[in-house]
Amino acid sequence: MGEPNRDRRRAAGRLVASRAVRVLRGIGVLLAVACAGQGVAEAAQPAESAFLYMGSQPGEYVGQGIQWSYTHANARFQAHYFPAHDPSSISIEIDNTSDGRNPWSVELAAPAGRNLTRGRYLDAEGAPFQEPGFPGINVSGDARRCSQISGRFFVKVAEFTPSGAVVRFLATFVQYCDGNLTALYGTVGIGVPPPASFPKPPPFVPASLTLRSDPGDYVLQGRTVSYSNGVNAVFQTGRGPSGVFINVLPYAGLPWFVRLAAPGGRPPPPGAYPGAMRNPFEPPGVPGLDVDGEGRGCNELRAASTSPRRRMTAMGRSGGSARGSCSTARAPLPRSAARCGSGAPSGRACELCRGRAGC
């Protein structure tokens, strides 16, 4: 009797132990899943699968005209995506860089109310302050950032878990800062291999300024000067307090400034604008014009006509022609002309060509 009872007790013990092991294994699996889930939700994507490659055209502010390259080998990456709060945007932070630079940040966002998915996002504005219906972009770092931003980006891969973990993400981007027509461009990835080659720069935004004047003209002093964006100057465009502006910042030398305004200080749509006066001091109902540079300008200006061919866009594309006279406190000056596009008038001319063949 003793042996069978002992065997039954051993068998029962083995059964209890087996059940306990199964229970513990189940608990272990649950714990592993819970811990893994918690870790994925709170931590950034593993650093060994993250990268940021950026380039910067000459004169671009944030990137300073040089190349930047970060991976897990020389920086720490943290990706933030909160689907419950805002499924439209992702923010990627890069710090602890081996070059000792200040942190970098890449923020990309679909238009509000839309999920960030694979696709092209054009006409992006500065995130997180983009207007409704527009995507957002904001790339900053090393203590440099933009006040006004425009650009575009292409999300090639976007995979997230319901809890917000970034499984795989890959995007390319182009950003323009504060009206400058020089680009910061690059590619950023989480959970995907880095590209085999460095991203190629986008083409320079076509922009040129040519100024000519007669001997005795005060502003240009009888010379001819010519500038092209990305060749020997950086162009800035945008809307000012009155009309639109185009600033030309040469790589060598002092800047030039062009101001155009329809009556009432509005951006000038296509059309003729006779009787333009010095902007921004033109009286109500009169169009405005001003061209000055190298520290010289007009105290009084009167133009026979201005004829912008295109509206200013987010990239500042515009053009037009003007003809008139300039005077300073010293003496009246000869007439001058300004024109954008082909077929500039004969004689003295100031050509402003923006983004059109034939300029």
Secondary structure, 3 states (H helix, E strand, C coil): CHHHHHHHHHHHHHHHHHHHHHHHHHHHHHHHHHHHHHHHHHCCCCHHHEEEEEEECCCCCCCCCCCEEEECCCCEEEEEEECCCEEEEEEEEEECCCCCCCCEEEEEECCCCCCCCCEEEEEEEECCCCCCCCCEEEEEECCECCCCEEEEEEEEEEEECCCCCEEEEEEEEEEEECCECCEEEEEEEECCCCCCCCCCCCCCCCEEEEEECCCCCCCCCCCEEEEEECCCEEEEEEECCCCEEEEEEECCCCCEEEEEEECCCECCCCCCCCCCEECCCCCCCCCEEEEEECCECCCEEEEEEECCCECCCCCCCCECEEEEEEECCCCEEEEEEEECCCCCCCCCCEEEEECCCCC
